[in-house]
Amino acid sequence: MKETTPTAMPPCFERWCQRFDDVFTHKAQKREFRHYVGGLLGESERKNLFQMADNAVGVTYHRLHHFLTESPWSSGQVNERRLEIMNKCTQTRISRGFSLIIDDSGHRKSGNFTAGVGRQYIGEIGKTDNGIVVVTTHLYDGRKSLPLDIELYQHADSLAQGKQDPLFEKKPELAIKLIDQALNRTYQPGIVIVDAGYGNNTSFLLELEKRQLKYLGGLAKNRKVTVTQTDNIQQTIRLDELAQSLPKEAFTEIQTDLDKPKTLWVVTCEVEISSLTGKRNIAIVMNASTFSAATDIDYFITNISSSIVTPQWIVDTYSQRNWVEVFYREAKGWLGLKEYQVRDKRSLLRHFILVFCAYTFILWHQLTGGLRRRWANKPLNTFTEALEAFRTAMSFRFIDWLNLNRDVFAAYKASLGYIWA
């Protein structure tokens, strides 16, 4: 049964929402905040405004829509409160030394009326299409994976003056702004992890170094580096040509076990790169022992000391970036991150932050053990398991409410044109 009602939500949900009450100025905002986040957590496969309102007794589409689009509240303040809540609990606190992952994610969007929409590369489908892209910062500390901040990338085609428009900002520029937001909270990341879209951008790396941040990022295969050979002769060479020139013995075999066991061959070396002062460490990672046999070759750059940068460190550290992909998969698949019925930038960001709140609600209860004690007889090791435990609680309490309010539910069904008898 997909239906629910706000009055039958588990007590832990109300206690969580009460922590946001002083962020809102009106009683209606507090009510619709509960309705919206509760709808995102519900069992319905679709999480757009109409479907969430249709599946809950006592929730109306127009009130939800007004809350998301017109009501005067700050998504930034809501997001800050969400992170403050995480920081107040021992099991969920944001400690120093975490990995700060920068990534962008897109999804298809038809038409040209939605803010930021344009023909651009959409990662989830692996090709260029009409859609929107968001840039996010994400925390991973070995125990928890937590979204921090999000910004909408406004494609040049969506702006009146294109790339000359004052509102146009490149993705690396947005990423730096999000990193500064994290640093302004006095967060102390141990390393910033980025893919080649950011790691290949020298200006972006310089901005990280200006903030005294360590990083590990991807590089393009055609990036040129200067290598000092044994006889002190310097050679400037493309990364793929360097990989091809190295003997098989230069690579170290590494075993990794993410989604499934995998063997990689890795080599690290110090190089010089144009526009970067001094030397940096690069790594070449292949899925075969020789360049000719490899079908997947990745290149990385880091400003971490050579005494730390080993083949195993490269593989283990960059593999943490997989957690942001897991988050996108869960947020899109279970919480409706890309299902919205709004078009302006402010409403889009509000939706994204409310999805972050729903995700963090489940994560907080997973880490603190509340759902496990009351609604499960097995460990809740994943987000999906914890979400299912909460949905079990929602279903149980709704059935309990239904037994006491059959006439109310019958009237609700009658308003939709159905008979409950």
C-alpha positions as CSV (number, residue, x, y, z in Angstrom):
1,M,0.0,0.0,0.0
2,K,1.5,3.3,-1.1
3,E,-0.8,5.6,0.8
4,T,0.1,7.2,4.1
5,T,-0.9,10.2,6.2
6,P,1.3,12.7,8.0
7,T,-0.5,12.0,11.3
8,A,0.7,8.4,11.2
9,M,4.4,9.1,10.6
10,P,6.8,7.4,13.0
11,P,7.7,9.5,16.1
12,C,11.4,9.6,15.0
13,F,10.4,11.5,11.9
14,E,8.6,14.2,13.8
15,R,11.5,14.6,16.3
16,W,13.9,15.0,13.3
17,C,11.7,17.6,11.6
18,Q,11.3,19.6,14.9
19,R,15.0,20.4,14.7
20,F,14.3,22.4,11.6
21,D,11.3,24.3,13.0
22,D,13.1,27.6,13.8
23,V,14.5,27.8,10.3
24,F,10.9,28.4,9.1
25,T,8.8,31.5,10.0
26,H,5.3,30.1,9.4
27,K,3.4,27.1,10.7
28,A,2.4,26.2,7.1
29,Q,6.1,26.0,6.1
30,K,6.8,23.6,9.0
31,R,3.8,21.5,8.0
32,E,4.8,21.3,4.3
33,F,8.4,20.6,5.1
34,R,7.2,17.5,6.8
35,H,4.8,16.6,4.0
36,Y,7.5,17.0,1.3
37,V,10.3,15.1,3.1
38,G,7.8,12.4,4.1
39,G,6.7,12.1,0.5
40,L,10.3,11.7,-0.7
41,L,10.7,8.9,1.9
42,G,7.4,7.1,0.9
43,E,7.0,4.0,-1.1
44,S,5.7,5.6,-4.3
45,E,8.0,4.9,-7.3
46,R,7.4,8.5,-8.5
47,K,8.3,11.4,-6.3
48,N,7.0,14.4,-8.2
49,L,4.7,16.9,-6.5
50,F,1.5,15.5,-7.9
51,Q,2.3,11.9,-6.9
52,M,3.4,12.7,-3.4
53,A,0.3,14.7,-2.7
54,D,-1.9,11.9,-4.3
55,N,-0.4,9.2,-2.1
56,A,-1.0,11.0,1.3
57,V,-4.2,11.6,3.1
58,G,-4.3,15.3,4.1
59,V,-1.6,16.5,1.7
60,T,-2.6,18.8,-1.2
61,Y,-0.7,19.5,-4.4
62,H,-1.2,23.3,-4.3
63,R,0.2,23.6,-0.8
64,L,3.2,21.5,-1.6
65,H,3.8,23.5,-4.8
66,H,3.5,26.8,-3.0
67,F,6.0,25.6,-0.4
68,L,8.5,24.7,-3.1
69,T,8.1,27.7,-5.3
70,E,6.7,30.7,-3.5
71,S,7.0,30.4,0.2
72,P,9.7,32.6,1.7
73,W,12.3,30.2,3.2
74,S,16.0,29.7,2.6
75,S,17.3,26.4,1.2
76,G,20.8,27.4,2.4
77,Q,19.6,27.8,6.0
78,V,17.9,24.4,5.8
79,N,21.1,22.8,4.5
80,E,23.2,24.4,7.2
81,R,20.8,23.1,9.9
82,R,21.0,19.6,8.3
83,L,24.8,19.6,8.6
84,E,24.6,21.0,12.2
85,I,22.4,18.1,13.2
86,M,24.9,15.7,11.9
87,N,27.7,17.4,13.8
88,K,25.9,17.3,17.1
89,C,25.9,13.5,17.5
90,T,29.0,11.4,18.3
91,Q,28.1,8.7,15.8
92,T,27.5,11.1,12.9
93,R,29.9,14.0,13.6
94,I,32.0,15.4,10.8
95,S,35.6,14.8,11.8
96,R,38.8,16.2,10.3
97,G,40.7,14.3,7.6
98,F,37.7,13.1,5.5
99,S,37.8,12.8,1.8
100,L,36.0,15.7,0.0
101,I,34.7,14.4,-3.3
102,I,33.8,16.9,-6.1
103,D,31.5,15.6,-8.8
104,D,28.8,16.6,-11.2
105,S,25.7,14.6,-12.2
106,G,23.2,15.2,-14.9
107,H,19.9,13.9,-16.1
108,R,17.7,14.4,-19.2
109,K,15.2,17.2,-19.3
110,S,13.1,18.0,-22.3
111,G,12.3,21.5,-23.5
112,N,14.2,24.7,-22.8
113,F,12.2,26.4,-20.1
114,T,13.9,24.8,-17.1
115,A,16.8,26.7,-15.5
116,G,20.2,25.4,-16.6
117,V,18.9,23.1,-19.4
118,G,20.9,22.7,-22.5
119,R,22.6,20.1,-24.7
120,Q,25.5,18.8,-22.6
121,Y,27.1,15.6,-21.5
122,I,24.8,13.6,-19.2
123,G,26.8,11.1,-17.2
124,E,24.0,8.7,-16.3
125,I,23.4,8.0,-20.0
126,G,27.0,8.4,-21.2
127,K,26.3,10.8,-24.0
128,T,25.3,14.4,-24.9
129,D,21.6,15.1,-24.6
130,N,19.2,17.8,-23.5
131,G,19.3,18.0,-19.7
132,I,20.6,19.7,-16.6
133,V,23.7,19.2,-14.5
134,V,24.4,19.9,-10.8
135,V,27.8,20.1,-9.1
136,T,28.1,18.7,-5.6
137,T,30.5,18.3,-2.8
138,H,30.4,15.0,-0.9
139,L,32.0,13.7,2.3
140,Y,33.4,10.2,2.8
141,D,35.2,9.3,6.0
142,G,35.4,5.5,5.9
143,R,32.1,5.2,7.9
144,K,29.6,7.5,6.2
145,S,28.9,9.0,2.9
146,L,27.2,12.4,3.1
147,P,26.3,15.1,0.6
148,L,27.4,18.5,1.6
149,D,26.4,21.2,-0.9
150,I,25.0,21.5,-4.4
151,E,24.8,24.1,-7.1
152,L,23.0,24.1,-10.5
153,Y,25.3,24.5,-13.5
154,Q,23.6,26.9,-15.8
155,H,24.5,25.9,-19.4
156,A,25.3,28.8,-21.7
157,D,22.3,28.0,-23.9
158,S,20.0,28.6,-20.9
159,L,21.3,32.1,-20.4
160,A,20.3,35.2,-22.3
161,Q,23.9,36.2,-23.2
162,G,25.4,32.7,-23.4
163,K,28.9,32.5,-22.0
164,Q,29.1,36.3,-21.8
165,D,26.2,36.3,-19.3
166,P,27.1,37.5,-15.8
167,L,25.4,34.4,-14.4
168,F,27.5,32.0,-16.4
169,E,30.1,30.0,-14.3
170,K,32.1,27.0,-15.4
171,K,31.8,23.8,-13.3
172,P,35.3,24.2,-11.8
173,E,34.4,27.7,-10.6
174,L,31.2,26.3,-9.0
175,A,33.2,23.6,-7.4
176,I,35.6,26.1,-5.8
177,K,32.6,28.0,-4.4
178,L,31.3,24.8,-2.9
179,I,34.7,23.9,-1.4
180,D,34.9,27.4,0.2
181,Q,31.5,26.8,1.8
182,A,32.8,23.6,3.4
183,L,36.0,25.4,4.5
184,N,34.0,28.3,6.0
185,R,32.3,25.8,8.3
186,T,35.8,25.0,9.5
187,Y,35.7,21.5,8.0
188,Q,39.2,20.1,7.5
189,P,39.3,17.6,4.6
190,G,42.3,15.4,4.3
191,I,42.2,15.2,0.5
192,V,40.0,16.5,-2.4
193,I,39.1,13.8,-4.9
194,V,38.1,14.8,-8.5
195,D,37.7,13.2,-11.9
196,A,39.5,14.3,-15.0
197,G,37.0,17.1,-15.7
198,Y,38.5,19.0,-12.8
199,G,41.9,17.4,-12.4
200,N,42.8,18.3,-16.0
201,N,42.0,22.0,-15.2
202,T,45.3,23.6,-14.0
203,S,43.5,26.7,-12.7
204,F,41.3,24.5,-10.5
205,L,44.3,22.7,-9.1
206,L,46.0,26.0,-8.4
207,E,43.0,27.2,-6.5
208,L,43.1,24.1,-4.4
209,E,46.8,24.6,-3.7
210,K,46.1,28.2,-2.8
211,R,43.8,26.9,-0.1
212,Q,46.6,24.5,1.0
213,L,44.4,21.5,0.1
214,K,45.8,18.1,-0.9
215,Y,44.2,16.5,-4.0
216,L,44.0,13.4,-6.2
217,G,42.5,14.0,-9.6
218,G,42.1,12.4,-13.0
219,L,44.1,13.6,-16.0
220,A,43.4,13.4,-19.8
221,K,45.6,10.9,-21.7
222,N,46.8,13.7,-24.0
223,R,48.1,15.8,-21.1
224,K,51.8,16.6,-21.6
225,V,54.2,16.1,-18.7
226,T,58.0,16.5,-18.4
227,V,59.9,13.5,-17.1
228,T,63.5,13.6,-15.9
229,Q,65.3,10.5,-17.1
230,T,68.2,8.7,-15.4
231,D,70.8,10.7,-17.2
232,N,69.1,14.0,-16.2
233,I,67.8,14.6,-19.6
234,Q,64.2,16.0,-19.6
235,Q,61.6,14.7,-22.0
236,T,58.2,16.3,-22.6
237,I,55.7,13.5,-23.5
238,R,52.0,12.8,-23.6
239,L,50.7,10.6,-20.7
240,D,49.5,7.8,-23.1
241,E,52.9,7.8,-24.8
242,L,54.6,7.6,-21.4
243,A,52.4,4.7,-20.4
244,Q,53.2,2.9,-23.7
245,S,57.0,3.5,-23.3
246,L,57.2,2.0,-19.8
247,P,58.3,-1.6,-19.4
248,K,56.0,-4.2,-17.9
249,E,58.3,-4.4,-14.8
250,A,57.6,-0.8,-13.9
251,F,54.0,-1.6,-13.0
252,T,52.9,-3.0,-9.6
253,E,50.0,-5.5,-9.5
254,I,47.2,-4.4,-7.1
255,Q,44.2,-6.3,-6.0
256,T,41.0,-4.3,-5.4
257,D,37.5,-5.3,-4.3
258,L,34.8,-2.7,-4.9
259,D,31.8,-4.1,-6.6
260,K,33.7,-7.2,-7.5
261,P,37.4,-8.4,-7.3
262,K,39.6,-6.7,-9.8
263,T,43.3,-6.7,-10.7
264,L,45.0,-3.5,-11.7
265,W,48.6,-2.5,-12.7
266,V,49.8,0.8,-11.4
267,V,53.0,2.9,-11.8
268,T,53.7,6.2,-10.1
269,C,56.4,8.8,-10.9
270,E,57.3,12.4,-10.4
271,V,56.8,14.8,-13.3
272,E,56.7,18.5,-14.0
273,I,53.5,20.0,-15.6
274,S,53.2,23.3,-17.4
275,S,51.8,26.1,-15.2
276,L,52.4,24.2,-12.0
277,T,55.5,25.1,-10.1
278,G,57.7,22.2,-8.9
279,K,57.0,18.5,-9.3
280,R,53.8,16.5,-8.9
281,N,53.2,12.8,-8.6
282,I,51.3,11.1,-11.4
283,A,49.9,7.6,-11.6
284,I,49.0,5.3,-14.5
285,V,46.4,2.7,-13.8
286,M,45.7,-0.1,-16.3
287,N,43.5,-3.2,-16.3
288,A,46.2,-5.3,-17.9
289,S,49.9,-5.8,-17.3
290,T,50.8,-4.2,-20.7
291,F,49.7,-1.1,-22.5
292,S,48.8,-3.0,-25.6
293,A,46.6,-5.5,-23.8
294,A,44.8,-2.9,-21.6
295,T,41.3,-1.8,-22.4
296,D,40.9,0.7,-19.6
297,I,43.7,3.1,-18.7
298,D,43.4,6.0,-16.2
299,Y,45.8,8.8,-15.4
300,F,46.0,10.7,-12.1
301,I,47.8,13.6,-10.5
302,T,48.3,14.4,-6.8
303,N,50.3,16.9,-4.8
304,I,50.7,14.4,-1.9
305,S,54.3,13.6,-0.9
306,S,56.1,10.8,-2.8
307,S,56.7,9.1,0.5
308,I,52.9,8.5,0.7
309,V,52.0,8.0,-2.9
310,T,52.2,4.3,-3.6
311,P,50.3,2.2,-6.2
312,Q,48.1,0.8,-3.4
313,W,47.4,4.3,-2.0
314,I,46.4,5.6,-5.5
315,V,43.9,2.8,-5.9
316,D,42.5,2.8,-2.4
317,T,42.1,6.6,-2.3
318,Y,40.6,7.2,-5.7
319,S,38.1,4.3,-5.2
320,Q,36.5,6.4,-2.5
321,R,35.1,8.5,-5.3
322,N,32.7,5.6,-6.0
323,W,30.7,6.7,-2.9
324,V,29.4,9.8,-4.7
325,E,28.1,7.6,-7.5
326,V,26.4,5.4,-5.0
327,F,24.7,8.5,-3.5
328,Y,23.5,9.7,-6.9
329,R,22.1,6.2,-7.6
330,E,20.2,6.1,-4.3
331,A,19.0,9.7,-4.4
332,K,17.7,9.3,-7.9
333,G,16.4,5.8,-7.6
334,W,14.7,6.0,-4.1
335,L,14.3,9.7,-3.3
336,G,13.3,11.4,-6.6
337,L,16.3,13.7,-7.0
338,K,15.5,14.2,-10.7
339,E,11.7,14.1,-10.3
340,Y,10.4,17.7,-9.9
341,Q,7.7,19.8,-11.4
342,V,9.4,23.2,-11.2
343,R,11.5,25.2,-13.6
344,D,13.2,28.1,-11.8
345,K,16.6,27.8,-10.2
346,R,15.5,28.6,-6.6
347,S,12.8,25.9,-6.7
348,L,15.2,23.4,-8.2
349,L,17.7,24.0,-5.5
350,R,15.0,23.7,-2.8
351,H,14.0,20.3,-4.2
352,F,17.6,19.1,-4.2
353,I,18.2,20.3,-0.6
354,L,15.0,18.6,0.6
355,V,16.2,15.4,-1.0
356,F,19.5,15.9,0.9
357,C,17.4,16.2,4.1
358,A,15.5,12.9,3.3
359,Y,18.8,11.1,2.6
360,T,20.4,12.5,5.8
361,F,17.4,11.5,7.9
362,I,17.9,7.8,6.9
363,L,21.7,8.0,7.2
364,W,21.4,9.6,10.7
365,H,19.1,6.8,11.9
366,Q,21.2,4.1,10.3
367,L,24.3,5.4,12.1
368,T,22.7,5.9,15.5
369,G,20.8,2.6,15.4
370,G,17.3,3.9,16.1
371,L,15.6,2.1,13.2
372,R,17.5,-1.1,14.0
373,R,16.3,-1.2,17.6
374,R,12.6,-0.8,16.7
375,W,12.0,-1.8,13.1
376,A,14.5,-4.5,12.1
377,N,15.9,-7.8,13.4
378,K,19.0,-7.6,11.3
379,P,21.9,-5.1,10.9
380,L,21.0,-2.2,8.6
381,N,24.3,-1.9,6.8
382,T,23.2,0.0,3.8
383,F,21.1,3.0,3.0
384,T,18.5,0.9,1.2
385,E,18.1,-1.4,4.2
386,A,17.6,1.5,6.5
387,L,15.1,3.1,4.2
388,E,13.1,-0.1,4.0
389,A,13.1,-0.3,7.8
390,F,11.6,3.2,7.9
391,R,9.1,2.4,5.2
392,T,8.1,-0.7,7.3
393,A,7.5,1.7,10.2
394,M,5.4,4.0,8.0
395,S,3.3,1.1,6.7
396,F,2.7,-0.3,10.2
397,R,1.6,3.0,11.7
398,F,-0.6,3.8,8.7
399,I,-2.4,0.5,9.0
400,D,-2.8,1.2,12.7
401,W,-4.2,4.6,11.9
402,L,-6.5,3.2,9.2
403,N,-8.1,0.8,11.7
404,L,-9.1,3.8,13.8
405,N,-10.0,6.2,11.0
406,R,-11.8,4.0,8.4
407,D,-14.4,6.8,7.8
408,V,-11.6,9.4,7.2
409,F,-9.9,7.1,4.7
410,A,-13.2,6.2,3.0
411,A,-13.9,9.9,2.5
412,Y,-10.5,10.4,1.1
413,K,-11.0,7.6,-1.4
414,A,-14.4,8.9,-2.3
415,S,-12.9,12.4,-3.1
416,L,-10.8,10.6,-5.7
417,G,-13.8,8.8,-7.2
418,Y,-13.2,5.4,-5.5
419,I,-15.2,3.3,-3.0
420,W,-13.5,2.0,0.1
421,A,-16.0,-0.6,1.5
